[in-house]
Amino acid sequence: ILSAMPQLPDGEPAPASGELPTEALATVPERPLAFYVHVPFCRVRCGYCDFNTYTPGELGSATAPVAFVDSALIELDLAAKVLGAAGTEVPRVDTVFFGGGTPTMLPAADLGRLLHGIRDRFGLAADAEVTTEANPDSVDTAYLSVLRAHGFTRVSLGMQSAVPHVLATLDRTHDPANVARAVAAAREVGLAVSLDLIYGTPGESLADWGASLDAAIALEPDHISAYALTVEEGTKLAAQVRRGIHPAPDPDDEAEKYALADERLAAAGFAWYEISNWARRPQDRCRHNVHYWAGANWWGIGPGAHSHVGGVRWWNVKHPSAYAGRLASAESPAAAREILTDDQREDERVLLSVRLADGLPIEGLTRAGREAVAGLIAQGLIEGPAALRERRIVLTRQGRLLADLVVRHLLGLES
């Protein structure tokens, strides 16, 4: 039993056929369509990670990755059948994101086979963004050149930190020097580059975090993500915190580190476009993630993957064997689903849109939300000129640190 795996929501039973309500299908022609492919394999499990991933020893099968690819292609057949039901016009796929786990544990040709599976069934937009996550020590020029030849456009490297003792606390096994080599390899074959960082690791000083930021900036990526460390229940790190081996992350420390990140990234020419994401140019934003925040339609392929189409959200069974078994039996791998109410969809629209630098239109808010705007300006949580002249909610840096509080005010949950 993998205690580090988070529990899936309860939801309601999902139909074995995978069919969607007519109202949800009606949104398919009018919204961007994205695919997320969850590759649930890692060589080792990092101590802070609670994602749905499995090491070879846990699965006890050397053929699991090959079986996964075959099963994922069957789920793509299901997606084509469901989304095209009753003659629904399905748009070409705008973005594809391979995450995990470590997608690059699969041979590059297998990732290419999955991308071709999406292209063959749905077509890809002419300017489609196709990203894979990668550990810095899992790719080289030869591997990435195969991905580029298959149509990948972008690689997101899990740098996390440039400081060895911080990487050790996180149980990250890569050599920091491999990050530079991986970036150089990606540049050589023509892939856009994003770097992922984590701040707030126990034992990480402000100077350590500054060194990681400087190292990332020096590599001149197109995009940088920086996430505060969260200690998830059931992980090795949570057990270490509970036993006093490591202190819990300090919110004030994390706030200081966020401010430092925003300052240094802005000085280096990166603009924030979502609370945890900065891009060198508007076209360098991760369009796939923007689709999530904008409420677009996406289908998640793979064990434990989540999907959303027209206000219906569902999630697949978690274990690769259960996932493969469902599909082999011509059944949907969905474990359960939920159909969002209009109120839930509106709450999520506010919650997600307010995270974006593009902001949230004030006119779409309830009366209580509109009445909260003046107080949020006075507290320095939203930008006054944007609210007063452009009639949009745009978070200040302090507002980004207190985004949940801002959302509660905008939803009328705080007086």
Contacts in CASP RR format, 6 or more apart in sequence:
PFRMAT RR
TARGET T0000
AUTHOR 0000-0000-0000
METHOD contacts of the structure
MODEL  1
ILSAMPQLPDGEPAPASGELPTEALATVPERPLAFYVHVPFCRVRCGYCD
FNTYTPGELGSATAPVAFVDSALIELDLAAKVLGAAGTEVPRVDTVFFGG
GTPTMLPAADLGRLLHGIRDRFGLAADAEVTTEANPDSVDTAYLSVLRAH
GFTRVSLGMQSAVPHVLATLDRTHDPANVARAVAAAREVGLAVSLDLIYG
TPGESLADWGASLDAAIALEPDHISAYALTVEEGTKLAAQVRRGIHPAPD
PDDEAEKYALADERLAAAGFAWYEISNWARRPQDRCRHNVHYWAGANWWG
IGPGAHSHVGGVRWWNVKHPSAYAGRLASAESPAAAREILTDDQREDERV
LLSVRLADGLPIEGLTRAGREAVAGLIAQGLIEGPAALRERRIVLTRQGR
LLADLVVRHLLGLES
2 54 0 8 1.000
2 58 0 8 1.000
3 234 0 8 1.000
4 45 0 8 1.000
4 49 0 8 1.000
4 50 0 8 1.000
4 232 0 8 1.000
4 234 0 8 1.000
4 235 0 8 1.000
4 236 0 8 1.000
5 50 0 8 1.000
5 52 0 8 1.000
5 318 0 8 1.000
6 50 0 8 1.000
6 52 0 8 1.000
6 232 0 8 1.000
8 304 0 8 1.000
8 315 0 8 1.000
8 318 0 8 1.000
8 335 0 8 1.000
8 336 0 8 1.000
9 315 0 8 1.000
9 336 0 8 1.000
9 338 0 8 1.000
10 336 0 8 1.000
11 336 0 8 1.000
11 337 0 8 1.000
11 338 0 8 1.000
12 336 0 8 1.000
12 337 0 8 1.000
12 338 0 8 1.000
12 339 0 8 1.000
13 336 0 8 1.000
13 337 0 8 1.000
14 314 0 8 1.000
14 332 0 8 1.000
14 334 0 8 1.000
14 335 0 8 1.000
14 336 0 8 1.000
14 337 0 8 1.000
15 332 0 8 1.000
16 331 0 8 1.000
16 332 0 8 1.000
17 82 0 8 1.000
17 331 0 8 1.000
17 332 0 8 1.000
18 78 0 8 1.000
18 82 0 8 1.000
18 332 0 8 1.000
18 334 0 8 1.000
19 82 0 8 1.000
19 85 0 8 1.000
20 82 0 8 1.000
20 83 0 8 1.000
20 85 0 8 1.000
20 309 0 8 1.000
20 312 0 8 1.000
21 312 0 8 1.000
21 339 0 8 1.000
22 86 0 8 1.000
23 310 0 8 1.000
24 309 0 8 1.000
24 310 0 8 1.000
24 311 0 8 1.000
24 312 0 8 1.000
24 339 0 8 1.000
25 83 0 8 1.000
25 84 0 8 1.000
25 85 0 8 1.000
25 86 0 8 1.000
25 88 0 8 1.000
25 309 0 8 1.000
26 88 0 8 1.000
27 297 0 8 1.000
27 309 0 8 1.000
27 310 0 8 1.000
27 311 0 8 1.000
28 83 0 8 1.000
28 84 0 8 1.000
28 88 0 8 1.000
28 89 0 8 1.000
28 90 0 8 1.000
28 91 0 8 1.000
28 297 0 8 1.000
28 309 0 8 1.000
28 310 0 8 1.000
29 88 0 8 1.000
29 89 0 8 1.000
29 90 0 8 1.000
29 91 0 8 1.000
31 91 0 8 1.000
31 295 0 8 1.000
31 296 0 8 1.000
31 297 0 8 1.000
31 310 0 8 1.000
32 91 0 8 1.000
32 94 0 8 1.000
32 95 0 8 1.000
32 291 0 8 1.000
32 296 0 8 1.000
32 297 0 8 1.000
33 83 0 8 1.000
33 90 0 8 1.000
33 91 0 8 1.000
33 92 0 8 1.000
33 93 0 8 1.000
33 94 0 8 1.000
33 122 0 8 1.000
33 296 0 8 1.000
33 297 0 8 1.000
33 298 0 8 1.000
33 299 0 8 1.000
34 93 0 8 1.000
34 94 0 8 1.000
34 95 0 8 1.000
34 96 0 8 1.000
34 97 0 8 1.000
34 288 0 8 1.000
34 291 0 8 1.000
34 296 0 8 1.000
34 297 0 8 1.000
34 298 0 8 1.000
34 299 0 8 1.000
35 79 0 8 1.000
35 93 0 8 1.000
35 95 0 8 1.000
35 96 0 8 1.000
35 97 0 8 1.000
35 118 0 8 1.000
35 298 0 8 1.000
35 299 0 8 1.000
35 300 0 8 1.000
35 301 0 8 1.000
36 96 0 8 1.000
36 97 0 8 1.000
36 99 0 8 1.000
36 288 0 8 1.000
36 298 0 8 1.000
36 299 0 8 1.000
36 300 0 8 1.000
36 301 0 8 1.000
36 305 0 8 1.000
36 306 0 8 1.000
36 307 0 8 1.000
37 72 0 8 1.000
37 96 0 8 1.000
37 97 0 8 1.000
37 98 0 8 1.000
37 99 0 8 1.000
37 103 0 8 1.000
37 114 0 8 1.000
37 300 0 8 1.000
37 301 0 8 1.000
37 302 0 8 1.000
37 305 0 8 1.000
38 52 0 8 1.000
38 99 0 8 1.000
38 100 0 8 1.000
38 101 0 8 1.000
38 300 0 8 1.000
38 301 0 8 1.000
38 302 0 8 1.000
38 303 0 8 1.000
38 304 0 8 1.000
38 305 0 8 1.000
39 68 0 8 1.000
39 98 0 8 1.000
39 99 0 8 1.000
39 100 0 8 1.000
39 101 0 8 1.000
39 102 0 8 1.000
39 103 0 8 1.000
39 105 0 8 1.000
39 106 0 8 1.000
39 302 0 8 1.000
40 52 0 8 1.000
40 53 0 8 1.000
40 54 0 8 1.000
40 68 0 8 1.000
40 100 0 8 1.000
40 101 0 8 1.000
40 302 0 8 1.000
40 303 0 8 1.000
40 304 0 8 1.000
40 320 0 8 1.000
41 53 0 8 1.000
41 54 0 8 1.000
41 55 0 8 1.000
41 56 0 8 1.000
41 59 0 8 1.000
41 64 0 8 1.000
41 65 0 8 1.000
41 68 0 8 1.000
41 100 0 8 1.000
41 101 0 8 1.000
41 102 0 8 1.000
41 105 0 8 1.000
41 106 0 8 1.000
42 49 0 8 1.000
42 53 0 8 1.000
42 54 0 8 1.000
42 55 0 8 1.000
42 100 0 8 1.000
42 101 0 8 1.000
42 102 0 8 1.000
42 105 0 8 1.000
43 55 0 8 1.000
43 56 0 8 1.000
43 102 0 8 1.000
43 105 0 8 1.000
43 173 0 8 1.000
44 55 0 8 1.000
44 171 0 8 1.000
44 173 0 8 1.000
45 53 0 8 1.000
45 55 0 8 1.000
45 171 0 8 1.000
45 236 0 8 1.000
46 170 0 8 1.000
46 171 0 8 1.000
46 172 0 8 1.000
47 170 0 8 1.000
47 171 0 8 1.000
47 235 0 8 1.000
47 236 0 8 1.000
47 237 0 8 1.000
48 170 0 8 1.000
48 171 0 8 1.000
48 198 0 8 1.000
48 229 0 8 1.000
48 230 0 8 1.000
48 231 0 8 1.000
48 232 0 8 1.000
48 235 0 8 1.000
48 236 0 8 1.000
48 237 0 8 1.000
49 232 0 8 1.000
49 235 0 8 1.000
50 232 0 8 1.000
50 233 0 8 1.000
50 234 0 8 1.000
50 235 0 8 1.000
51 100 0 8 1.000
51 101 0 8 1.000
52 100 0 8 1.000
52 303 0 8 1.000
52 304 0 8 1.000
52 318 0 8 1.000
53 100 0 8 1.000
53 101 0 8 1.000
53 102 0 8 1.000
54 64 0 8 1.000
54 320 0 8 1.000
56 62 0 8 1.000
56 64 0 8 1.000
59 320 0 8 1.000
61 67 0 8 1.000
64 320 0 8 1.000
65 105 0 8 1.000
65 106 0 8 1.000
65 110 0 8 1.000
66 110 0 8 1.000
67 320 0 8 1.000
67 324 0 8 1.000
68 106 0 8 1.000
68 302 0 8 1.000
68 303 0 8 1.000
68 320 0 8 1.000
68 324 0 8 1.000
69 106 0 8 1.000
69 110 0 8 1.000
69 113 0 8 1.000
69 114 0 8 1.000
70 324 0 8 1.000
71 302 0 8 1.000
71 320 0 8 1.000
71 323 0 8 1.000
71 324 0 8 1.000
71 325 0 8 1.000
71 327 0 8 1.000
71 328 0 8 1.000
72 114 0 8 1.000
72 301 0 8 1.000
72 302 0 8 1.000
73 113 0 8 1.000
73 114 0 8 1.000
73 117 0 8 1.000
74 327 0 8 1.000
74 328 0 8 1.000
75 301 0 8 1.000
75 302 0 8 1.000
75 327 0 8 1.000
75 333 0 8 1.000
76 114 0 8 1.000
76 117 0 8 1.000
76 118 0 8 1.000
76 121 0 8 1.000
76 301 0 8 1.000
77 121 0 8 1.000
78 327 0 8 1.000
78 332 0 8 1.000
79 121 0 8 1.000
79 299 0 8 1.000
79 301 0 8 1.000
80 90 0 8 1.000
80 121 0 8 1.000
80 122 0 8 1.000
83 90 0 8 1.000
83 299 0 8 1.000
83 309 0 8 1.000
84 90 0 8 1.000
90 122 0 8 1.000
91 125 0 8 1.000
92 122 0 8 1.000
92 123 0 8 1.000
92 124 0 8 1.000
92 125 0 8 1.000
92 128 0 8 1.000
93 118 0 8 1.000
93 119 0 8 1.000
93 122 0 8 1.000
93 123 0 8 1.000
93 124 0 8 1.000
93 125 0 8 1.000
93 128 0 8 1.000
94 125 0 8 1.000
94 128 0 8 1.000
94 129 0 8 1.000
94 287 0 8 1.000
94 291 0 8 1.000
94 296 0 8 1.000
95 128 0 8 1.000
95 129 0 8 1.000
95 130 0 8 1.000
95 131 0 8 1.000
95 287 0 8 1.000
95 288 0 8 1.000
95 291 0 8 1.000
96 115 0 8 1.000
96 118 0 8 1.000
96 124 0 8 1.000
96 128 0 8 1.000
96 129 0 8 1.000
96 130 0 8 1.000
96 131 0 8 1.000
96 288 0 8 1.000
97 130 0 8 1.000
97 131 0 8 1.000
97 132 0 8 1.000
97 133 0 8 1.000
97 288 0 8 1.000
97 289 0 8 1.000
98 111 0 8 1.000
98 114 0 8 1.000
98 131 0 8 1.000
98 132 0 8 1.000
98 133 0 8 1.000
99 132 0 8 1.000
99 133 0 8 1.000
100 133 0 8 1.000
101 133 0 8 1.000
102 133 0 8 1.000
102 134 0 8 1.000
102 135 0 8 1.000
102 138 0 8 1.000
103 111 0 8 1.000
103 132 0 8 1.000
103 133 0 8 1.000
103 134 0 8 1.000
104 111 0 8 1.000
104 132 0 8 1.000
104 133 0 8 1.000
104 134 0 8 1.000
104 135 0 8 1.000
104 138 0 8 1.000
104 139 0 8 1.000
104 143 0 8 1.000
105 138 0 8 1.000
108 143 0 8 1.000
108 144 0 8 1.000
108 146 0 8 1.000
108 147 0 8 1.000
108 150 0 8 1.000
109 146 0 8 1.000
109 150 0 8 1.000
111 132 0 8 1.000
111 147 0 8 1.000
111 150 0 8 1.000
111 152 0 8 1.000
112 146 0 8 1.000
112 147 0 8 1.000
112 150 0 8 1.000
112 151 0 8 1.000
112 152 0 8 1.000
114 301 0 8 1.000
115 130 0 8 1.000
115 150 0 8 1.000
115 151 0 8 1.000
115 152 0 8 1.000
116 150 0 8 1.000
118 124 0 8 1.000
124 130 0 8 1.000
128 153 0 8 1.000
129 153 0 8 1.000
129 154 0 8 1.000
129 286 0 8 1.000
129 287 0 8 1.000
129 288 0 8 1.000
130 151 0 8 1.000
130 152 0 8 1.000
130 153 0 8 1.000
130 154 0 8 1.000
131 152 0 8 1.000
131 153 0 8 1.000
131 154 0 8 1.000
131 155 0 8 1.000
131 156 0 8 1.000
131 194 0 8 1.000
131 286 0 8 1.000
131 288 0 8 1.000
132 147 0 8 1.000
132 152 0 8 1.000
132 154 0 8 1.000
132 155 0 8 1.000
132 156 0 8 1.000
133 155 0 8 1.000
133 156 0 8 1.000
133 157 0 8 1.000
133 158 0 8 1.000
133 196 0 8 1.000
134 155 0 8 1.000
134 156 0 8 1.000
134 157 0 8 1.000
134 158 0 8 1.000
134 182 0 8 1.000
135 157 0 8 1.000
135 158 0 8 1.000
135 174 0 8 1.000
136 157 0 8 1.000
136 158 0 8 1.000
136 159 0 8 1.000
136 174 0 8 1.000
136 175 0 8 1.000
136 178 0 8 1.000
136 179 0 8 1.000
136 181 0 8 1.000
136 182 0 8 1.000
137 173 0 8 1.000
137 174 0 8 1.000
137 175 0 8 1.000
137 178 0 8 1.000
137 182 0 8 1.000
139 155 0 8 1.000
139 182 0 8 1.000
139 185 0 8 1.000
139 186 0 8 1.000
140 181 0 8 1.000
140 182 0 8 1.000
140 185 0 8 1.000
141 185 0 8 1.000
141 188 0 8 1.000
141 189 0 8 1.000
143 185 0 8 1.000
144 155 0 8 1.000
144 185 0 8 1.000
144 186 0 8 1.000
144 188 0 8 1.000
144 189 0 8 1.000
144 191 0 8 1.000
145 188 0 8 1.000
145 189 0 8 1.000
147 155 0 8 1.000
147 189 0 8 1.000
147 191 0 8 1.000
148 189 0 8 1.000
148 190 0 8 1.000
148 191 0 8 1.000
152 191 0 8 1.000
153 191 0 8 1.000
153 192 0 8 1.000
154 191 0 8 1.000
154 192 0 8 1.000
154 193 0 8 1.000
154 194 0 8 1.000
154 286 0 8 1.000
155 182 0 8 1.000
155 186 0 8 1.000
155 191 0 8 1.000
155 192 0 8 1.000
155 193 0 8 1.000
155 194 0 8 1.000
156 194 0 8 1.000
156 195 0 8 1.000
156 196 0 8 1.000
156 223 0 8 1.000
156 225 0 8 1.000
156 286 0 8 1.000
157 179 0 8 1.000
157 182 0 8 1.000
157 183 0 8 1.000
157 186 0 8 1.000
157 193 0 8 1.000
157 194 0 8 1.000
157 195 0 8 1.000
157 196 0 8 1.000
158 179 0 8 1.000
158 195 0 8 1.000
158 196 0 8 1.000
159 179 0 8 1.000
159 195 0 8 1.000
159 196 0 8 1.000
159 197 0 8 1.000
159 212 0 8 1.000
159 215 0 8 1.000
159 216 0 8 1.000
160 166 0 8 1.000
160 167 0 8 1.000
160 170 0 8 1.000
160 172 0 8 1.000
160 196 0 8 1.000
160 197 0 8 1.000
160 198 0 8 1.000
161 167 0 8 1.000
161 170 0 8 1.000
161 172 0 8 1.000
161 176 0 8 1.000
161 197 0 8 1.000
161 198 0 8 1.000
161 201 0 8 1.000
161 204 0 8 1.000
161 208 0 8 1.000
161 212 0 8 1.000
162 176 0 8 1.000
162 179 0 8 1.000
162 211 0 8 1.000
162 212 0 8 1.000
162 214 0 8 1.000
162 215 0 8 1.000
162 216 0 8 1.000
163 176 0 8 1.000
163 204 0 8 1.000
163 208 0 8 1.000
163 211 0 8 1.000
163 212 0 8 1.000
164 176 0 8 1.000
165 203 0 8 1.000
165 208 0 8 1.000
166 201 0 8 1.000
166 203 0 8 1.000
166 204 0 8 1.000
166 208 0 8 1.000
166 212 0 8 1.000
167 174 0 8 1.000
167 176 0 8 1.000
169 201 0 8 1.000
169 202 0 8 1.000
169 203 0 8 1.000
169 204 0 8 1.000
169 246 0 8 1.000
170 198 0 8 1.000
170 201 0 8 1.000
170 237 0 8 1.000
171 236 0 8 1.000
176 215 0 8 1.000
179 195 0 8 1.000
179 215 0 8 1.000
179 219 0 8 1.000
180 219 0 8 1.000
183 193 0 8 1.000
183 195 0 8 1.000
183 219 0 8 1.000
183 221 0 8 1.000
186 192 0 8 1.000
186 193 0 8 1.000
187 193 0 8 1.000
192 222 0 8 1.000
192 223 0 8 1.000
192 284 0 8 1.000
193 219 0 8 1.000
193 221 0 8 1.000
193 222 0 8 1.000
193 223 0 8 1.000
194 221 0 8 1.000
194 222 0 8 1.000
194 223 0 8 1.000
194 224 0 8 1.000
194 225 0 8 1.000
194 286 0 8 1.000
195 216 0 8 1.000
195 219 0 8 1.000
195 221 0 8 1.000
195 223 0 8 1.000
195 224 0 8 1.000
195 225 0 8 1.000
196 224 0 8 1.000
196 225 0 8 1.000
196 226 0 8 1.000
196 227 0 8 1.000
197 212 0 8 1.000
197 213 0 8 1.000
197 216 0 8 1.000
197 224 0 8 1.000
197 225 0 8 1.000
197 226 0 8 1.000
197 227 0 8 1.000
197 261 0 8 1.000
198 226 0 8 1.000
198 227 0 8 1.000
198 228 0 8 1.000
198 229 0 8 1.000
199 209 0 8 1.000
199 212 0 8 1.000
199 226 0 8 1.000
199 227 0 8 1.000
199 228 0 8 1.000
199 229 0 8 1.000
199 254 0 8 1.000
199 257 0 8 1.000
199 258 0 8 1.000
199 261 0 8 1.000
200 209 0 8 1.000
200 228 0 8 1.000
200 229 0 8 1.000
200 249 0 8 1.000
200 250 0 8 1.000
200 253 0 8 1.000
200 254 0 8 1.000
200 257 0 8 1.000
201 229 0 8 1.000
201 249 0 8 1.000
202 241 0 8 1.000
202 246 0 8 1.000
202 247 0 8 1.000
202 248 0 8 1.000
202 249 0 8 1.000
203 246 0 8 1.000
203 247 0 8 1.000
206 253 0 8 1.000
206 256 0 8 1.000
206 257 0 8 1.000
206 260 0 8 1.000
209 257 0 8 1.000
209 260 0 8 1.000
209 261 0 8 1.000
210 260 0 8 1.000
210 264 0 8 1.000
213 226 0 8 1.000
213 260 0 8 1.000
213 261 0 8 1.000
213 264 0 8 1.000
213 265 0 8 1.000
214 264 0 8 1.000
216 224 0 8 1.000
217 224 0 8 1.000
217 264 0 8 1.000
217 265 0 8 1.000
217 268 0 8 1.000
217 270 0 8 1.000
221 280 0 8 1.000
222 279 0 8 1.000
222 280 0 8 1.000
222 281 0 8 1.000
222 284 0 8 1.000
223 277 0 8 1.000
223 278 0 8 1.000
223 279 0 8 1.000
223 280 0 8 1.000
223 284 0 8 1.000
223 285 0 8 1.000
223 286 0 8 1.000
224 265 0 8 1.000
224 270 0 8 1.000
224 277 0 8 1.000
224 278 0 8 1.000
225 276 0 8 1.000
225 277 0 8 1.000
225 278 0 8 1.000
225 286 0 8 1.000
226 258 0 8 1.000
226 261 0 8 1.000
226 265 0 8 1.000
226 276 0 8 1.000
226 278 0 8 1.000
227 276 0 8 1.000
228 249 0 8 1.000
228 254 0 8 1.000
228 257 0 8 1.000
228 258 0 8 1.000
229 249 0 8 1.000
229 254 0 8 1.000
230 249 0 8 1.000
231 237 0 8 1.000
231 238 0 8 1.000
231 241 0 8 1.000
231 248 0 8 1.000
231 249 0 8 1.000
232 238 0 8 1.000
237 246 0 8 1.000
240 246 0 8 1.000
241 247 0 8 1.000
241 248 0 8 1.000
255 401 0 8 1.000
258 400 0 8 1.000
258 401 0 8 1.000
259 397 0 8 1.000
259 401 0 8 1.000
262 272 0 8 1.000
262 278 0 8 1.000
262 397 0 8 1.000
262 400 0 8 1.000
265 272 0 8 1.000
265 278 0 8 1.000
266 272 0 8 1.000
269 280 0 8 1.000
270 278 0 8 1.000
270 279 0 8 1.000
270 280 0 8 1.000
271 278 0 8 1.000
271 279 0 8 1.000
271 280 0 8 1.000
271 357 0 8 1.000
272 278 0 8 1.000
272 357 0 8 1.000
272 400 0 8 1.000
273 279 0 8 1.000
273 282 0 8 1.000
273 285 0 8 1.000
273 290 0 8 1.000
273 356 0 8 1.000
273 357 0 8 1.000
273 358 0 8 1.000
274 289 0 8 1.000
274 290 0 8 1.000
274 293 0 8 1.000
274 355 0 8 1.000
274 356 0 8 1.000
274 357 0 8 1.000
275 355 0 8 1.000
275 395 0 8 1.000
275 400 0 8 1.000
275 403 0 8 1.000
277 285 0 8 1.000
277 286 0 8 1.000
277 289 0 8 1.000
279 285 0 8 1.000
279 286 0 8 1.000
290 356 0 8 1.000
291 298 0 8 1.000
292 298 0 8 1.000
292 352 0 8 1.000
293 352 0 8 1.000
293 353 0 8 1.000
293 355 0 8 1.000
293 356 0 8 1.000
294 352 0 8 1.000
294 353 0 8 1.000
295 308 0 8 1.000
295 348 0 8 1.000
295 349 0 8 1.000
295 352 0 8 1.000
297 308 0 8 1.000
297 309 0 8 1.000
297 310 0 8 1.000
298 307 0 8 1.000
298 308 0 8 1.000
298 309 0 8 1.000
299 307 0 8 1.000
299 309 0 8 1.000
300 306 0 8 1.000
300 307 0 8 1.000
300 316 0 8 1.000
302 316 0 8 1.000
302 323 0 8 1.000
302 333 0 8 1.000
303 316 0 8 1.000
303 317 0 8 1.000
303 318 0 8 1.000
303 319 0 8 1.000
303 320 0 8 1.000
303 322 0 8 1.000
303 323 0 8 1.000
303 333 0 8 1.000
304 315 0 8 1.000
304 316 0 8 1.000
304 317 0 8 1.000
304 318 0 8 1.000
304 323 0 8 1.000
304 335 0 8 1.000
305 315 0 8 1.000
305 316 0 8 1.000
306 313 0 8 1.000
306 314 0 8 1.000
306 315 0 8 1.000
306 316 0 8 1.000
307 313 0 8 1.000
307 314 0 8 1.000
307 315 0 8 1.000
311 339 0 8 1.000
311 340 0 8 1.000
311 345 0 8 1.000
312 337 0 8 1.000
312 338 0 8 1.000
312 339 0 8 1.000
312 340 0 8 1.000
313 337 0 8 1.000
313 338 0 8 1.000
313 340 0 8 1.000
314 334 0 8 1.000
314 335 0 8 1.000
314 336 0 8 1.000
314 337 0 8 1.000
314 338 0 8 1.000
315 334 0 8 1.000
315 335 0 8 1.000
315 336 0 8 1.000
315 337 0 8 1.000
316 323 0 8 1.000
316 333 0 8 1.000
316 334 0 8 1.000
316 335 0 8 1.000
317 323 0 8 1.000
317 326 0 8 1.000
317 333 0 8 1.000
317 334 0 8 1.000
317 335 0 8 1.000
318 335 0 8 1.000
322 333 0 8 1.000
323 333 0 8 1.000
326 332 0 8 1.000
326 333 0 8 1.000
327 333 0 8 1.000
340 348 0 8 1.000
347 411 0 8 1.000
350 360 0 8 1.000
350 365 0 8 1.000
350 407 0 8 1.000
350 410 0 8 1.000
350 411 0 8 1.000
351 407 0 8 1.000
353 359 0 8 1.000
353 360 0 8 1.000
354 360 0 8 1.000
354 393 0 8 1.000
354 395 0 8 1.000
354 403 0 8 1.000
354 406 0 8 1.000
354 407 0 8 1.000
354 410 0 8 1.000
355 395 0 8 1.000
355 403 0 8 1.000
357 394 0 8 1.000
358 392 0 8 1.000
358 394 0 8 1.000
359 386 0 8 1.000
359 392 0 8 1.000
359 393 0 8 1.000
359 394 0 8 1.000
359 395 0 8 1.000
360 392 0 8 1.000
360 393 0 8 1.000
360 410 0 8 1.000
361 391 0 8 1.000
361 392 0 8 1.000
361 393 0 8 1.000
362 370 0 8 1.000
362 373 0 8 1.000
362 387 0 8 1.000
362 391 0 8 1.000
362 392 0 8 1.000
362 393 0 8 1.000
363 391 0 8 1.000
365 410 0 8 1.000
366 411 0 8 1.000
366 412 0 8 1.000
368 411 0 8 1.000
368 412 0 8 1.000
369 409 0 8 1.000
369 410 0 8 1.000
369 411 0 8 1.000
369 412 0 8 1.000
372 409 0 8 1.000
372 410 0 8 1.000
372 412 0 8 1.000
372 414 0 8 1.000
373 382 0 8 1.000
373 387 0 8 1.000
373 393 0 8 1.000
375 409 0 8 1.000
376 382 0 8 1.000
376 387 0 8 1.000
376 393 0 8 1.000
376 406 0 8 1.000
376 409 0 8 1.000
376 410 0 8 1.000
377 383 0 8 1.000
377 384 0 8 1.000
377 387 0 8 1.000
377 388 0 8 1.000
380 396 0 8 1.000
380 398 0 8 1.000
380 399 0 8 1.000
381 395 0 8 1.000
381 396 0 8 1.000
381 398 0 8 1.000
381 399 0 8 1.000
381 402 0 8 1.000
381 405 0 8 1.000
381 406 0 8 1.000
382 393 0 8 1.000
382 394 0 8 1.000
382 395 0 8 1.000
382 396 0 8 1.000
382 399 0 8 1.000
382 406 0 8 1.000
383 394 0 8 1.000
383 395 0 8 1.000
383 396 0 8 1.000
386 392 0 8 1.000
386 393 0 8 1.000
386 394 0 8 1.000
387 393 0 8 1.000
387 394 0 8 1.000
393 406 0 8 1.000
393 410 0 8 1.000
395 403 0 8 1.000
395 406 0 8 1.000
399 405 0 8 1.000
399 406 0 8 1.000
405 414 0 8 1.000
408 414 0 8 1.000
END
